[in-house]
Amino acid sequence: MPDESATTGIDNQDNETELDEGKSGREFPLWAAQQALASAEDCLDEIEASRASLAKNATSYIGWSVSLSAALIAVAGKADMEAAFRVAATGACICTLGASLCAFKAVSVKGWQTAALHPDLWIAVIDADPPLTEMDVIRDRLRSLSKAINENSRLTKSISRSIQHSGFLLASMPFVGSALVLVVKMALYLSS
């Protein structure tokens, strides 16, 4: 039978040393809790980055929809403009104002949670009797971060829906205006 160490390059002496398996025993729960805390903070940071990105989209939609609304209001208010175009401008303006309101709703969300703890909570931790352990504090932070992650995820979905509605209204504005021109012109033609 051929020598296995010659074919694999593994020396038999290496098999005698133990592999370092990391933290174990009494050290493992604290290490695992610290890892969970870091992971939860990373997760909350990612959700915050998503919210910031969505807020940029929302402010862009607000800028576009307010500018378009102002122009459409001017068109709708012109007395010498053909009725079909004034109606179309009014309908399109309703779309842009709706888009603006949806985008504003997205940037004015309430109840956003942060990873920070209020100083009063830290004072309570410091003054606790009996004194708390590091593990006790980490457990409480994990509960708090879990609540923040769940709430911020819910809010991010709501923000995303508002921005989708805003985008839909902005995108539909030219179609609404065009359809209204056709409908009004057809109604005027049929009534004459």
N, CA, C and O of each residue as an XYZ file, in Angstrom:
768
protein
N       0.849     -1.176      0.000
C       0.000      0.000      0.000
C       0.890      1.233      0.000
O       1.801      1.341      0.820
N       0.627      2.182     -0.934
C       1.495      3.354     -1.031
C       1.323      4.266      0.179
O       0.265      4.299      0.808
N       2.382      5.004      0.487
C       2.371      5.953      1.597
C       1.486      7.139      1.226
O       1.741      7.822      0.234
N       0.431      7.389      2.034
C      -0.544      8.456      1.754
C       0.098      9.835      1.815
O      -0.297     10.725      1.062
N       1.064     10.030      2.681
C       1.696     11.341      2.797
C       2.485     11.685      1.542
O       2.673     12.863      1.238
N       2.946     10.688      0.816
C       3.703     10.945     -0.408
C       2.775     11.416     -1.520
O       3.178     12.242     -2.339
N       1.532     10.909     -1.571
C       0.613     11.279     -2.640
C      -0.166     12.555     -2.334
O      -0.535     13.276     -3.261
N      -0.421     12.848     -1.094
C      -1.215     14.035     -0.746
C      -0.367     15.204     -0.319
O      -0.854     16.334     -0.284
N       0.866     14.973      0.002
C       1.712     16.059      0.471
C       1.465     16.391      1.934
O       2.037     17.345      2.461
N       0.617     15.609      2.589
C       0.312     15.848      4.003
C       1.270     15.030      4.836
O       1.431     13.827      4.626
N       1.881     15.671      5.751
C       2.828     15.005      6.624
C       2.062     14.412      7.790
O       1.177     15.074      8.331
N       2.359     13.225      8.186
C       1.672     12.589      9.309
C       1.801     13.382     10.590
O       0.929     13.303     11.455
N       2.864     14.140     10.728
C       3.040     14.924     11.943
C       1.978     16.018     12.043
O       1.589     16.383     13.152
N       1.487     16.563     10.894
C       0.450     17.596     10.912
C      -0.863     17.057     11.453
O      -1.627     17.802     12.067
N      -1.136     15.799     11.241
C      -2.382     15.209     11.715
C      -2.428     15.138     13.233
O      -3.502     15.033     13.826
N      -1.266     15.194     13.856
C      -1.216     15.098     15.311
C      -1.549     16.416     15.984
O      -1.921     16.419     17.158
N      -1.427     17.551     15.275
C      -1.754     18.850     15.878
C      -3.247     19.095     15.750
O      -3.877     18.673     14.780
N      -3.811     19.785     16.747
C      -5.253     20.067     16.738
C      -5.537     21.347     15.977
O      -4.752     22.295     15.999
N      -6.664     21.353     15.314
C      -7.134     22.521     14.583
C      -7.750     23.490     15.586
O      -8.538     23.085     16.440
N      -7.388     24.779     15.482
C      -7.968     25.799     16.362
C      -9.410     26.029     15.927
O      -9.663     26.513     14.824
N     -10.342     25.684     16.787
C     -11.769     25.808     16.475
C     -12.362     27.099     17.000
O     -13.584     27.249     17.006
N     -11.543     28.027     17.438
C     -12.048     29.312     17.902
C     -12.585     29.234     19.320
O     -12.231     28.349     20.099
N     -13.453     30.190     19.628
C     -14.016     30.287     20.980
C     -14.893     29.079     21.273
O     -15.613     28.582     20.407
N     -14.812     28.623     22.512
C     -15.651     27.506     22.937
C     -15.864     27.607     24.436
O     -15.275     28.449     25.113
N     -16.703     26.745     24.926
C     -16.957     26.718     26.362
C     -17.572     28.011     26.848
O     -18.496     28.536     26.227
N     -17.068     28.529     27.955
C     -17.618     29.729     28.580
C     -17.374     30.990     27.745
O     -18.109     31.966     27.887
N     -16.363     30.986     26.883
C     -16.052     32.159     26.062
C     -17.007     32.311     24.871
O     -17.206     33.415     24.364
N     -17.597     31.189     24.428
C     -18.380     31.221     23.201
C     -19.624     32.111     23.272
O     -19.826     32.885     22.337
N     -20.476     32.063     24.306
C     -21.684     32.893     24.289
C     -21.391     34.396     24.155
O     -22.095     35.091     23.422
N     -20.377     34.900     24.844
C     -20.046     36.319     24.743
C     -19.529     36.645     23.340
O     -19.894     37.672     22.769
N     -18.692     35.786     22.791
C     -18.190     36.006     21.433
C     -19.357     36.020     20.447
O     -19.434     36.899     19.589
N     -20.263     35.053     20.567
C     -21.415     34.966     19.657
C     -22.307     36.205     19.798
O     -22.805     36.730     18.802
N     -22.505     36.665     21.021
C     -23.321     37.864     21.252
C     -22.675     39.096     20.625
O     -23.367     39.934     20.045
N     -21.366     39.207     20.737
C     -20.662     40.340     20.124
C     -20.764     40.283     18.598
O     -20.920     41.314     17.943
N     -20.675     39.080     18.038
C     -20.831     38.924     16.593
C     -22.248     39.297     16.162
O     -22.433     39.960     15.142
N     -23.238     38.874     16.930
C     -24.635     39.192     16.621
C     -24.868     40.700     16.701
O     -25.592     41.260     15.878
N     -24.263     41.351     17.677
C     -24.395     42.802     17.831
C     -23.800     43.523     16.617
O     -24.416     44.438     16.071
N     -22.621     43.114     16.206
C     -21.983     43.736     15.036
C     -22.822     43.499     13.778
O     -22.970     44.398     12.950
N     -23.360     42.307     13.638
C     -24.182     41.979     12.481
C     -25.467     42.808     12.470
O     -25.878     43.302     11.420
N     -26.095     42.960     13.627
C     -27.329     43.757     13.725
C     -27.056     45.220     13.388
O     -27.858     45.856     12.704
N     -25.938     45.756     13.860
C     -25.592     47.144     13.547
C     -25.331     47.308     12.056
O     -25.723     48.315     11.466
N     -24.668     46.320     11.434
C     -24.441     46.357      9.987
C     -25.771     46.327      9.229
O     -25.957     47.058      8.255
N     -26.673     45.491      9.678
C     -27.982     45.375      9.037
C     -28.727     46.710      9.118
O     -29.316     47.157      8.134
N     -28.698     47.335     10.282
C     -29.366     48.626     10.454
C     -28.710     49.696      9.572
O     -29.401     50.556      9.026
N     -27.389     49.646      9.433
C     -26.683     50.582      8.553
C     -27.104     50.398      7.096
O     -27.260     51.377      6.367
N     -27.287     49.150      6.670
C     -27.710     48.879      5.298
C     -29.112     49.408      5.041
O     -29.389     49.951      3.972
N     -29.990     49.252      6.012
C     -31.354     49.765      5.867
C     -31.320     51.288      5.789
O     -32.066     51.886      5.014
N     -30.468     51.913      6.582
C     -30.322     53.372      6.544
C     -29.794     53.815      5.185
O     -30.241     54.833      4.656
N     -28.862     53.077      4.615
C     -28.344     53.418      3.287
C     -29.453     53.305      2.234
O     -29.517     54.117      1.311
N     -30.311     52.315      2.368
C     -31.450     52.179      1.451
C     -32.391     53.363      1.581
O     -32.864     53.898      0.578
N     -32.662     53.771      2.804
C     -33.545     54.917      3.037
C     -32.938     56.175      2.429
O     -33.650     56.961      1.804
N     -31.648     56.376      2.599
C     -30.990     57.563      2.049
C     -31.077     57.569      0.521
O     -31.307     58.616     -0.084
N     -30.896     56.416     -0.095
C     -30.997     56.313     -1.550
C     -32.423     56.612     -2.011
O     -32.623     57.328     -2.993
N     -33.403     56.069     -1.309
C     -34.800     56.333     -1.654
C     -35.142     57.814     -1.464
O     -35.903     58.384     -2.246
N     -34.580     58.431     -0.426
C     -34.832     59.856     -0.183
C     -34.282     60.708     -1.324
O     -34.891     61.715     -1.686
N     -33.137     60.320     -1.900
C     -32.592     61.054     -3.051
C     -33.555     60.974     -4.231
O     -33.801     61.971     -4.910
N     -34.096     59.783     -4.470
C     -35.078     59.631     -5.552
C     -36.303     60.498     -5.289
O     -36.812     61.161     -6.193
N     -36.767     60.488     -4.053
C     -37.962     61.256     -3.709
C     -37.738     62.751     -3.912
O     -38.609     63.438     -4.446
N     -36.584     63.261     -3.494
C     -36.344     64.695     -3.672
C     -36.218     65.043     -5.153
O     -36.609     66.136     -5.564
N     -35.687     64.143     -5.947
C     -35.626     64.361     -7.385
C     -37.042     64.431     -7.967
O     -37.343     65.308     -8.776
N     -37.901     63.507     -7.550
C     -39.292     63.515     -8.020
C     -40.007     64.788     -7.590
O     -40.798     65.343     -8.352
N     -39.735     65.251     -6.384
C     -40.359     66.491     -5.918
C     -39.924     67.647     -6.816
O     -40.757     68.448     -7.240
N     -38.642     67.736     -7.106
C     -38.150     68.810     -7.971
C     -38.801     68.794     -9.343
O     -39.238     69.830     -9.844
N     -38.865     67.609     -9.953
C     -39.482     67.509    -11.271
C     -40.976     67.816    -11.215
O     -41.483     68.576    -12.041
N     -41.668     67.243    -10.267
C     -43.129     67.406    -10.246
C     -43.543     68.832     -9.894
O     -44.544     69.318    -10.421
N     -42.812     69.509     -9.031
C     -43.149     70.895     -8.713
C     -42.907     71.788     -9.930
O     -43.723     72.657    -10.237
N     -41.800     71.575    -10.613
C     -41.515     72.375    -11.818
C     -42.564     72.137    -12.899
O     -43.067     73.085    -13.503
N     -42.890     70.882    -13.138
C     -43.906     70.571    -14.144
C     -45.277     71.116    -13.746
O     -46.031     71.605    -14.588
N     -45.587     71.027    -12.458
C     -46.879     71.555    -11.987
C     -46.985     73.051    -12.242
O     -48.028     73.532    -12.684
N     -45.930     73.781    -11.971
C     -45.944     75.229    -12.196
C     -46.178     75.534    -13.670
O     -46.978     76.410    -14.001
N     -45.495     74.827    -14.550
C     -45.681     75.056    -15.989
C     -47.097     74.689    -16.428
O     -47.712     75.406    -17.217
N     -47.611     73.572    -15.916
C     -48.956     73.132    -16.304
C     -50.036     74.065    -15.769
O     -51.048     74.288    -16.434
N     -49.833     74.606    -14.585
C     -50.785     75.570    -14.032
C     -50.813     76.828    -14.915
O     -51.874     77.397    -15.174
N     -49.640     77.240    -15.363
C     -49.578     78.411    -16.255
C     -50.330     78.139    -17.554
O     -51.051     79.007    -18.046
N     -50.166     76.945    -18.109
C     -50.869     76.595    -19.350
C     -52.376     76.529    -19.106
O     -53.161     77.055    -19.895
N     -52.772     75.886    -18.020
C     -54.206     75.740    -17.732
C     -54.869     77.087    -17.459
O     -56.067     77.246    -17.690
N     -54.106     78.044    -16.976
C     -54.672     79.353    -16.645
C     -54.715     80.331    -17.795
O     -55.270     81.421    -17.656
N     -54.140     79.968    -18.929
C     -54.143     80.883    -20.078
C     -55.536     80.929    -20.691
O     -56.078     79.904    -21.102
N     -56.102     82.115    -20.747
C     -57.457     82.281    -21.278
C     -57.518     82.064    -22.781
O     -58.537     81.613    -23.304
N     -56.444     82.378    -23.473
C     -56.473     82.248    -24.933
C     -56.101     80.843    -25.414
O     -56.014     80.605    -26.619
N     -55.884     79.925    -24.492
C     -55.523     78.553    -24.842
C     -56.794     77.774    -25.201
O     -57.844     77.968    -24.589
N     -56.686     76.913    -26.174
C     -57.810     76.070    -26.571
C     -58.270     75.230    -25.371
O     -57.445     74.769    -24.582
N     -59.566     75.039    -25.240
C     -60.150     74.349    -24.085
C     -59.575     72.956    -23.897
O     -59.325     72.541    -22.766
N     -59.362     72.228    -24.984
C     -58.843     70.865    -24.885
C     -57.463     70.853    -24.232
O     -57.152     69.962    -23.442
N     -56.643     71.839    -24.564
C     -55.302     71.890    -23.986
C     -55.327     72.356    -22.531
O     -54.495     71.934    -21.728
N     -56.270     73.214    -22.198
C     -56.391     73.638    -20.785
C     -56.852     72.465    -19.921
O     -56.352     72.283    -18.811
N     -57.789     71.676    -20.414
C     -58.248     70.489    -19.678
C     -57.110     69.480    -19.549
O     -56.913     68.893    -18.485
N     -56.364     69.281    -20.633
C     -55.231     68.350    -20.612
C     -54.172     68.817    -19.608
O     -53.626     68.014    -18.852
N     -53.890     70.119    -19.611
C     -52.902     70.649    -18.667
C     -53.379     70.476    -17.234
O     -52.579     70.187    -16.344
N     -54.669     70.651    -17.006
C     -55.215     70.466    -15.661
C     -55.089     69.010    -15.215
O     -54.680     68.737    -14.087
N     -55.437     68.088    -16.093
C     -55.317     66.659    -15.769
C     -53.882     66.250    -15.515
O     -53.589     65.517    -14.571
N     -52.979     66.737    -16.376
C     -51.558     66.423    -16.198
C     -51.031     67.039    -14.906
O     -50.199     66.448    -14.216
N     -51.524     68.229    -14.590
C     -51.099     68.891    -13.350
C     -51.545     68.093    -12.122
O     -50.820     68.025    -11.130
N     -52.712     67.501    -12.186
C     -53.179     66.657    -11.077
C     -52.212     65.488    -10.880
O     -51.904     65.116     -9.747
N     -51.737     64.913    -11.985
C     -50.747     63.825    -11.887
C     -49.464     64.305    -11.225
O     -48.939     63.636    -10.335
N     -48.953     65.459    -11.651
C     -47.681     65.939    -11.101
C     -47.827     66.358     -9.642
O     -46.914     66.149     -8.843
N     -48.964     66.945     -9.291
C     -49.173     67.298     -7.876
C     -49.292     66.034     -7.021
O     -48.782     65.987     -5.902
N     -49.967     65.014     -7.552
C     -50.047     63.733     -6.837
C     -48.680     63.110     -6.656
O     -48.369     62.565     -5.597
N     -47.855     63.193     -7.709
C     -46.489     62.662     -7.629
C     -45.695     63.404     -6.562
O     -44.940     62.799     -5.801
N     -45.871     64.700     -6.514
C     -45.173     65.505     -5.515
C     -45.601     65.116     -4.098
O     -44.762     64.991     -3.206
N     -46.897     64.927     -3.896
C     -47.390     64.534     -2.563
C     -46.866     63.160     -2.153
O     -46.473     62.963     -1.003
N     -46.858     62.217     -3.082
C     -46.329     60.878     -2.771
C     -44.846     60.948     -2.416
O     -44.400     60.299     -1.470
N     -44.086     61.730     -3.172
C     -42.650     61.860     -2.896
C     -42.418     62.575     -1.570
O     -41.508     62.221     -0.821
N     -43.236     63.577     -1.281
C     -43.099     64.283     -0.002
C     -43.399     63.335      1.159
O     -42.728     63.380      2.191
N     -44.399     62.485      0.991
C     -44.715     61.484      2.024
C     -43.510     60.579      2.276
O     -43.247     60.193      3.415
N     -42.783     60.243      1.213
C     -41.626     59.362      1.343
C     -40.499     60.003      2.145
O     -39.819     59.313      2.904
N     -40.290     61.302      1.992
C     -39.182     61.946      2.711
C     -39.579     62.421      4.099
O     -38.715     62.801      4.889
N     -40.856     62.408      4.408
C     -41.287     62.896      5.723
C     -41.770     61.770      6.626
O     -42.716     61.934      7.396
N     -41.107     60.627      6.519
C     -41.496     59.463      7.310
C     -41.184     59.695      8.790
O     -40.169     60.300      9.133
N     -42.057     59.215      9.643
C     -41.898     59.365     11.095
C     -41.614     58.003     11.728
O     -42.045     56.969     11.217
N     -40.889     58.013     12.839
C     -40.667     56.785     13.602
C     -39.407     56.035     13.240
O     -39.260     54.872     13.618
N     -38.483     56.665     12.515
C     -37.247     55.986     12.128
C     -36.413     55.711     13.375
O     -36.236     56.595     14.213
N     -35.907     54.498     13.497
C     -35.135     54.064     14.663
C     -33.630     54.147     14.373
O     -33.195     53.966     13.237
N     -32.858     54.421     15.409
C     -31.398     54.452     15.259
C     -30.772     53.403     16.174
O     -31.444     52.828     17.030
N     -29.489     53.166     15.983
C     -28.768     52.190     16.805
C     -28.333     52.796     18.133
O     -27.981     52.067     19.060
N     -28.353     54.104     18.232
C     -27.854     54.778     19.439
C     -28.825     54.598     20.607
O     -30.037     54.487     20.421
N     -28.267     54.572     21.791
C     -29.080     54.533     23.001
C     -29.053     55.903     23.661
O     -28.019     56.569     23.699
N     -30.177     56.303     24.166
C     -30.290     57.582     24.862
C     -29.419     57.531     26.124
O     -29.323     56.484     26.763
N     -28.786     58.651     26.487
C     -27.929     58.667     27.686
C     -28.650     58.205     28.953
O     -28.031     57.598     29.827
N     -29.957     58.488     29.061
C     -30.707     58.032     30.246
C     -30.688     56.509     30.368
O     -30.649     55.974     31.476
N     -30.716     55.816     29.235
C     -30.659     54.350     29.284
C     -29.294     53.875     29.761
O     -29.198     52.905     30.513
N     -28.233     54.560     29.322
C     -26.901     54.193     29.780
C     -26.745     54.453     31.273
O     -26.095     53.678     31.974
N     -27.336     55.534     31.758
C     -27.278     55.820     33.194
C     -27.968     54.706     33.975
O     -27.472     54.269     35.014
N     -29.126     54.247     33.465
C     -29.833     53.143     34.127
C     -28.994     51.871     34.130
O     -28.996     51.122     35.107
N     -28.276     51.628     33.034
C     -27.407     50.448     32.960
C     -26.270     50.573     33.975
O     -25.956     49.616     34.683
N     -25.668     51.735     34.041
C     -24.532     51.951     34.949
C     -24.957     51.851     36.400
O     -24.228     51.310     37.232
N     -26.153     52.380     36.710
C     -26.633     52.418     38.094
C     -27.433     51.185     38.504
O     -27.964     51.143     39.613
N     -27.529     50.184     37.634
C     -28.353     49.007     37.932
C     -27.877     48.301     39.199
O     -26.680     48.172     39.455
N     -28.850     47.853     39.976
C     -28.552     47.106     41.190
C     -29.423     45.868     41.189
O     -30.642     46.007     41.292
N     -28.893     44.695     41.082
C     -27.484     44.317     41.037
C     -26.862     44.756     39.713
O     -27.563     44.939     38.717
N     -25.543     44.923     39.714
C     -24.854     45.364     38.501
C     -25.083     44.406     37.336
O     -25.131     43.189     37.510
N     -25.220     44.978     36.161
C     -25.420     44.170     34.960
C     -24.075     43.665     34.442
O     -23.019     44.214     34.755
N     -24.146     42.620     33.654
C     -22.936     42.097     33.018
C     -22.887     42.599     31.570
O     -23.864     43.134     31.048
N     -21.747     42.414     30.952
C     -21.617     42.786     29.538
C     -22.648     42.028     28.698
O     -23.228     42.582     27.765
N     -22.866     40.767     29.037
C     -23.831     39.952     28.302
C     -25.253     40.510     28.458
O     -26.022     40.510     27.497
N     -25.607     40.985     29.660
C     -26.931     41.583     29.876
C     -27.135     42.787     28.963
O     -28.188     42.936     28.342
N     -26.128     43.633     28.888
C     -26.216     44.843     28.065
C     -26.306     44.463     26.582
O     -27.091     45.051     25.838
N     -25.519     43.499     26.161
C     -25.563     43.073     24.759
C     -26.930     42.497     24.425
O     -27.468     42.775     23.353
N     -27.502     41.701     25.321
C     -28.845     41.143     25.083
C     -29.870     42.266     24.889
O     -30.681     42.223     23.964
N     -29.825     43.273     25.772
C     -30.762     44.390     25.656
C     -30.545     45.166     24.361
O     -31.507     45.577     23.713
N     -29.284     45.366     23.985
C     -28.979     46.063     22.723
C     -29.487     45.254     21.536
O     -30.017     45.821     20.580
N     -29.330     43.932     21.589
C     -29.815     43.090     20.493
C     -31.329     43.177     20.368
O     -31.855     43.239     19.256
N     -32.030     43.183     21.487
C     -33.494     43.341     21.450
C     -33.868     44.689     20.833
O     -34.763     44.771     19.992
N     -33.175     45.738     21.260
C     -33.428     47.082     20.742
C     -33.120     47.162     19.250
O     -33.898     47.732     18.484
N     -32.002     46.601     18.839
C     -31.642     46.628     17.426
C     -32.598     45.787     16.583
O     -32.914     46.156     15.452
N     -33.050     44.681     17.117
C     -34.010     43.849     16.396
C     -35.306     44.629     16.160
O     -35.876     44.586     15.070
N     -35.756     45.329     17.179
C     -36.956     46.167     17.047
C     -36.721     47.260     16.000
O     -37.592     47.519     15.170
N     -35.555     47.899     16.035
C     -35.235     48.962     15.075
C     -35.167     48.408     13.648
O     -35.667     49.035     12.714
N     -34.554     47.244     13.482
C     -34.453     46.631     12.155
C     -35.846     46.334     11.610
O     -36.138     46.638     10.454
N     -36.703     45.744     12.433
C     -38.059     45.415     11.984
C     -38.851     46.675     11.629
O     -39.514     46.719     10.593
N     -38.784     47.688     12.477
C     -39.532     48.929     12.233
C     -38.990     49.657     11.010
O     -39.770     50.114     10.175
N     -37.675     49.773     10.889
C     -37.089     50.476      9.752
C     -37.319     49.728      8.444
O     -37.475     50.352      7.394
N     -37.342     48.406      8.497
C     -37.656     47.625      7.294
C     -39.084     47.909      6.846
O     -39.349     48.078      5.656
N     -39.998     47.961      7.804
C     -41.393     48.274      7.487
C     -41.495     49.679      6.882
O     -42.177     49.878      5.877
N     -40.820     50.642      7.496
C     -40.857     52.016      6.996
C     -40.211     52.130      5.617
O     -40.694     52.884      4.772
N     -39.132     51.397      5.380
C     -38.463     51.435      4.082
C     -39.389     50.906      2.992
O     -39.410     51.442      1.884
N     -40.153     49.861      3.294
C     -41.121     49.348      2.315
C     -42.183     50.395      2.016
O     -42.581     50.559      0.862
N     -42.644     51.103      3.037
C     -43.637     52.160      2.852
C     -43.066     53.299      2.012
O     -43.741     53.815      1.122
N     -41.825     53.690      2.293
C     -41.159     54.744      1.514
C     -41.046     54.309      0.058
O     -41.324     55.090     -0.852
N     -40.642     53.078     -0.158
C     -40.473     52.550     -1.508
C     -41.803     52.575     -2.268
O     -41.836     52.953     -3.439
N     -42.892     52.178     -1.613
C     -44.205     52.214     -2.261
C     -44.594     53.642     -2.633
O     -45.117     53.879     -3.723
N     -44.343     54.590     -1.737
C     -44.674     55.993     -2.034
C     -43.889     56.497     -3.238
O     -44.430     57.213     -4.080
N     -42.620     56.126     -3.321
C     -41.795     56.559     -4.450
C     -42.255     55.885     -5.743
O     -42.242     56.510     -6.803
N     -42.656     54.630     -5.663
C     -43.190     53.954     -6.848
C     -44.461     54.656     -7.338
O     -44.645     54.848     -8.540
N     -45.331     55.033     -6.405
C     -46.549     55.751     -6.778
C     -46.208     57.095     -7.412
O     -46.812     57.494     -8.407
N     -45.244     57.782     -6.831
C     -44.816     59.069     -7.370
C     -44.278     58.906     -8.789
O     -44.635     59.667     -9.688
N     -43.434     57.927     -8.980
C     -42.882     57.667    -10.306
C     -43.957     57.294    -11.316
O     -43.913     57.728    -12.467
N     -44.916     56.495    -10.885
C     -46.012     56.116    -11.777
C     -46.815     57.346    -12.195
O     -47.151     57.504    -13.368
N     -47.120     58.217    -11.231
C     -47.886     59.420    -11.556
C     -47.116     60.343    -12.496
O     -47.695     60.912    -13.421
N     -45.822     60.492    -12.264
C     -45.013     61.318    -13.171
C     -44.964     60.712    -14.569
O     -45.092     61.426    -15.564
N     -44.780     59.408    -14.644
C     -44.692     58.738    -15.941
C     -46.030     58.766    -16.681
O     -46.056     58.806    -17.911
N     -47.128     58.748    -15.945
C     -48.446     58.725    -16.591
C     -48.921     60.113    -17.008
O     -49.869     60.234    -17.785
N     -48.276     61.156    -16.504
C     -48.699     62.529    -16.788
C     -48.838     62.825    -18.282
O     -49.879     63.353    -18.675
N     -47.867     62.523    -19.136
C     -48.062     62.842    -20.556
C     -49.188     62.030    -21.207
O     -49.868     62.519    -22.109
N     -49.380     60.800    -20.751
C     -50.446     59.973    -21.300
C     -51.810     60.500    -20.894
O     -52.742     60.517    -21.698
N     -51.926     60.933    -19.640
C     -53.183     61.509    -19.164
C     -53.499     62.777    -19.951
O     -54.626     62.970    -20.407
N     -52.490     63.643    -20.106
C     -52.694     64.874    -20.868
C     -53.118     64.597    -22.304
O     -54.050     65.217    -22.816
N     -52.431     63.667    -22.945
C     -52.755     63.334    -24.342
C     -54.152     62.741    -24.454
O     -54.907     63.100    -25.357
N     -54.497     61.845    -23.555
C     -55.828     61.235    -23.579
C     -56.910     62.288    -23.373
O     -57.954     62.242    -24.023
N     -56.665     63.237    -22.472
C     -57.662     64.280    -22.232
C     -57.830     65.190    -23.449
O     -58.947     65.610    -23.752
N     -56.743     65.499    -24.146
C     -56.858     66.297    -25.369
C     -57.752     65.567    -26.369
O     -58.651     66.167    -26.959
N     -57.503     64.276    -26.555
C     -58.304     63.502    -27.504
C     -59.774     63.438    -27.087
O     -60.666     63.610    -27.918
N     -60.021     63.191    -25.805
C     -61.395     63.076    -25.323
C     -62.132     64.403    -25.479
O     -63.265     64.425    -25.960
N     -61.508     65.504    -25.083
C     -62.176     66.804    -25.171
C     -62.398     67.193    -26.631
O     -63.476     67.673    -26.979
N     -61.396     66.995    -27.492
C     -61.563     67.326    -28.913
C     -62.661     66.476    -29.546
O     -63.448     66.962    -30.359
N     -62.704     65.199    -29.161
C     -63.745     64.338    -29.700
C     -65.111     64.781    -29.194
O     -66.072     64.820    -29.963
N     -65.210     65.118    -27.906
C     -66.482     65.585    -27.344
C     -66.923     66.880    -28.016
O     -68.105     67.042    -28.320
N     -66.001     67.798    -28.253
C     -66.334     69.058    -28.921
C     -66.754     68.806    -30.372
O     -67.676     69.449    -30.874
N     -66.086     67.883    -31.035
C     -66.423     67.551    -32.416
C     -67.836     66.934    -32.513
O     -68.635     67.280    -33.384
N     -68.102     66.000    -31.572
C     -69.399     65.323    -31.599
C     -70.534     66.252    -31.200
O     -71.671     66.070    -31.635
N     -70.229     67.249    -30.370
C     -71.293     68.154    -29.930
C     -71.583     69.247    -30.965
O     -72.593     69.942    -30.860
N     -70.710     69.402    -31.957
C     -70.967     70.445    -32.951
C     -71.716     69.939    -34.154
O     -72.001     70.708    -35.072
